[in-house]
């Protein structure tokens, strides 16, 4: 029968981490087990990777990691972070998308809701950035090294957080935060690629609009079928990348429309 006497208690090396959740930095109120108590016999029998640690955690993290069957501290730590991020995804999104300065433009009810999201998002971000602490277990000391801080680059401007980089890039390049955030995820988590992609898409939309409008006006003026004008202009443009829509329409007039009119 599983018993927690088979586990070594994880004890913080520094007093400021006593009663601290190893997973998120909140106040510890209970313990997690690596591996879980219900799978102890399995890990003893199979010798799967496990550390037999009794880990101080907060009540919320304790509930979040219950589905996790992993036997190592690092695996369970990462599992808790993933679950936290998923649980508070909405608040994290609000935290990324809004700043306190922007709240002044909102009505009271919406401002109150956004303020609550900002607070919860800030707290969750702090918990997600908590990397644990040095500890002793079973007479062996372990140092927990902080991971290298993430940096977000926006064409040479470096930021310590995604939120700061998103706010800067949105304002500097006049792109709505929602669109920029989605493009960031779709372009290798790169602000530069995201901005270039959005600008390219915007330019293509504007070009297609101009093409449609100018071809329609030309067709009406010279009594031509719009689809004929559009296809001919697209062909000219595909053959000469430096040609403008106006130049393509002029070529169409000179080579097809004008000669046809002269033969009548």
ZAMARGU-4260 file (C-alpha; in steps of 0.2 Angstrom, whole numbers, plus 5000, padded with zeros to 4 digits):
<rodrens>
0) 5000/5000/5000 | 5007/5017/4995 | 5013/5028/5010 | 5021/5045/5010 | 5035/5038/5021
5) 5042/5032/5004 | 5045/5050/4999 | 5057/5063/5004 | 5050/5080/5009 | 5056/5094/4998
10) 5062/5108/5010 | 5067/5125/5004 | 5085/5130/5007 | 5081/5148/5010 | 5069/5154/5024
15) 5059/5166/5012 | 5053/5151/5003 | 5046/5142/5018 | 5027/5138/5015 | 5029/5142/4997
20) 5021/5133/4982 | 5035/5126/4972 | 5025/5127/4956 | 5019/5145/4956 | 5025/5154/4972
25) 5009/5156/4981 | 5006/5150/4999 | 5008/5132/5001 | 4994/5123/5010 | 4996/5104/5005
30) 5008/5093/4996 | 5010/5085/4979 | 5019/5069/4976 | 5031/5064/4962 | 5026/5051/4957
35) 5008/5052/4963 | 5004/5041/4978 | 4992/5030/4968 | 5005/5026/4956 | 5019/5023/4968
40) 5019/5004/4967 | 5020/5005/4948 | 5035/5016/4949 | 5044/5005/4961 | 5040/4990/4950
45) 5045/4997/4934 | 5059/5009/4939 | 5052/5023/4928 | 5059/5040/4930 | 5054/5046/4947
50) 5061/5056/4962 | 5050/5051/4976 | 5047/5069/4982 | 5034/5076/4993 | 5032/5094/4987
55) 5024/5109/4995 | 5011/5116/4984 | 4996/5128/4985 | 4978/5121/4985 | 4975/5126/4967
60) 4991/5119/4960 | 4987/5103/4969 | 4970/5101/4960 | 4978/5106/4943 | 4991/5092/4944
65) 4979/5078/4950 | 4977/5071/4932 | 4996/5071/4929 | 5004/5054/4931 | 5022/5060/4928
70) 5035/5055/4941 | 5048/5069/4941 | 5047/5086/4948 | 5051/5095/4932 | 5037/5086/4923
75) 5024/5090/4936 | 5030/5108/4937 | 5028/5110/4918 | 5011/5102/4919 | 5005/5114/4933
80) 5011/5129/4922 | 5001/5123/4907 | 4985/5120/4917 | 4987/5137/4925 | 4989/5146/4908
85) 4974/5137/4901 | 4963/5140/4916 | 4967/5159/4916 | 4969/5161/4897 | 4955/5174/4896
90) 4964/5185/4910 | 4981/5183/4902 | 4974/5189/4885 | 4966/5204/4893 | 4983/5207/4902
95) 4992/5206/4885 | 4979/5217/4875 | 4976/5231/4888 | 4986/5244/4897 | 4979/5254/4912
100) 4981/5270/4902 | 4968/5263/4889 | 4955/5260/4902 | 4950/5279/4904 | 4941/5278/4887
105) 4929/5264/4893 | 4913/5266/4901 | 4912/5261/4920 | 4905/5243/4918 | 4918/5238/4904
110) 4932/5247/4913 | 4928/5237/4929 | 4928/5221/4920 | 4944/5225/4911 | 4953/5230/4927
115) 4948/5214/4935 | 4955/5205/4920 | 4971/5215/4921 | 4974/5211/4939 | 4971/5193/4937
120) 4982/5192/4922 | 4996/5201/4931 | 4995/5189/4945 | 4994/5174/4934 | 5009/5180/4924
125) 5019/5181/4940 | 5014/5164/4944 | 5019/5157/4927 | 5036/5166/4928 | 5040/5158/4945
130) 5053/5145/4942 | 5054/5136/4959 | 5067/5138/4973 | 5083/5129/4979 | 5079/5114/4991
135) 5085/5100/5001 | 5077/5082/5000 | 5084/5066/5008 | 5100/5075/5013 | 5104/5081/4996
140) 5104/5099/4991 | 5097/5104/4974 | 5099/5121/4965 | 5085/5127/4954 | 5092/5138/4940
145) 5081/5151/4933 | 5079/5149/4914 | 5086/5163/4903 | 5073/5177/4903 | 5063/5178/4886
150) 5066/5193/4875 | 5055/5199/4862 | 5063/5209/4847 | 5053/5221/4836 | 5065/5227/4823
155) 5079/5230/4835 | 5069/5236/4850 | 5070/5223/4864 | 5057/5220/4877 | 5057/5209/4892
160) 5039/5204/4891 | 5027/5199/4876 | 5014/5212/4883 | 5027/5226/4881 | 5032/5221/4864
165) 5014/5219/4858 | 5009/5236/4864 | 5024/5244/4856 | 5023/5235/4840 | 5004/5239/4839
170) 5007/5257/4841 | 5022/5259/4831 | 5016/5250/4816 | 4998/5254/4817 | 4991/5236/4818
175) 4977/5231/4830 | 4983/5220/4844 | 4971/5206/4841 | 4977/5205/4823 | 4996/5206/4828
180) 4994/5193/4842 | 4987/5181/4830 | 5000/5184/4816 | 5013/5182/4829 | 5008/5165/4833
185) 5006/5161/4815 | 5023/5167/4810 | 5035/5157/4821 | 5032/5169/4836 | 5041/5183/4827
190) 5035/5201/4828 | 5045/5205/4812 | 5038/5191/4802 | 5020/5195/4809 | 5022/5214/4805
195) 5029/5210/4787 | 5015/5197/4784 | 5001/5209/4789 | 5008/5224/4779 | 5010/5212/4764
200) 4992/5206/4766 | 4986/5224/4768 | 4996/5229/4752 | 4988/5215/4742 | 4971/5219/4748
205) 4973/5237/4742 | 4981/5232/4726 | 4966/5220/4722 | 4954/5234/4726 | 4963/5246/4714
210) 4964/5233/4701 | 4945/5229/4702 | 4940/5248/4702 | 4951/5253/4688 | 4947/5238/4677
215) 4928/5242/4680 | 4930/5260/4675 | 4941/5256/4660 | 4928/5243/4654 | 4914/5255/4656
220) 4923/5269/4647 | 4928/5258/4632 | 4912/5247/4632 | 4922/5231/4636 | 4918/5216/4646
225) 4925/5218/4664 | 4931/5200/4665 | 4940/5202/4648 | 4949/5218/4654 | 4953/5210/4671
230) 4961/5195/4664 | 4971/5204/4651 | 4978/5216/4664 | 4982/5202/4676 | 4992/5194/4661
235) 5002/5209/4658 | 5006/5212/4676 | 5012/5194/4678 | 5023/5196/4663 | 5031/5212/4669
240) 5033/5214/4688 | 5037/5232/4687 | 5022/5237/4677 | 5008/5247/4686 | 4989/5244/4684
245) 4988/5261/4674 | 5002/5255/4662 | 4994/5238/4660 | 4977/5247/4655 | 4986/5258/4643
250) 4994/5243/4635 | 4977/5235/4633 | 4970/5250/4625 | 4985/5252/4613 | 4986/5234/4608
255) 4968/5228/4608 | 4955/5241/4611 | 4961/5255/4600 | 4965/5244/4585 | 4948/5235/4586
260) 4939/5252/4586 | 4949/5258/4571 | 4943/5242/4561 | 4925/5246/4563
</rodrens>
